[in-house]
Amino acid sequence: MTVTTRQGVSDAAVIEQSWREPGVFAALYERHAPHISRYVARRLGDDLADDVTAETFYRAFEKRRHYDLGRPDARPWLYGIAANVMAQHHRKETRMLRAFARSGADPVAQTYGSQMEGADDRVVAAGMHRSLAAALAGLSRAHREVLLLIAWADLSYEEAAQALDISVGTVRSRLHRARTKIRAVLGGENPMSVSDSEEG
């Protein structure tokens, strides 16, 4: 019986087996592609979600022999690859956020609203505020990346650090600065579901 038909097998085990049996890698796609796609759609819009997700998993497949098998969960790795792919569309994301801030119409939330789950659910309502969109648009790419990996992708500080290949201290610093800027724009409120107690 292959990895693709067994429950409870780690992502690392799937990746290791895919070195010998490339088709097994499809199990990783089945596990994580829907979450990656929703995250990309929230950031870049529905029109780019499929392409960016496909490119993310293509790159992951090409790099799978370099994966650290000591990390059973591949989510941070995959989100890190997605971040690199999305970096090519940073200007589009900023334009989309600014347009949303002006109009208040969020086609992504309208398309995915009933399908959002987990961390996405927590920020759909916050995402509907024009002021939040304007605040996000004003962040640097580095600060926005950390903030959204934690608030929208639901990664821990350690996982965000793995995804972006930076230290946990850098994650904390960027997150603190991002949240400070967001609060300033929003008049002291912080609608992003990131606990103050985690800043440390």
ABEGO torsion letter per residue (X at the ends): XBAAABBGBBAAAAAAAAAABAAAAAAAAAAAAAAAAAAAAAAAEAAAAAAAAAAAAAAAAAAAAABBAABABAAAAAAAAAAAAAAAAAAAAAAAAAAAAAAGBBAAAAAAAAABBEAAAAAAAAAABAAAAAAAAABBAAAAAAAAAAAAAGBBAAAAAAAAGBBAAAAAAAAAAAAAAAAAAAGGBBABBBBAAAAX
